[in-house]
Amino acid sequence: MRRPVAIVLSILVILLVGAGVYSYFTPQLTLKDIRDAAKAQDTERLDDLVDFDSVRAGLEEPKSITR
């Protein structure tokens, strides 16, 4: 009876570790892809990787607050 519980817990631990590794390395791999596309001047790939509209919106000068 204890053996199935141990198997389920082992699988759960493996899945949690895998999810942690995936979430740690995904941003690094994305940045590498962006760097490689920029070095190769691959504008189509760079456009797929970066949401330039959001970048432009974030770079816009903030509206002044009137008092």
Secondary structure, 3 states (H helix, E strand, C coil): CHHHHHHHHHHHHHHHHHHHHHHHHHHHHHHHHHHHHHHCCCHHHHHHHCCHHHHHHHHCCCCCCCC
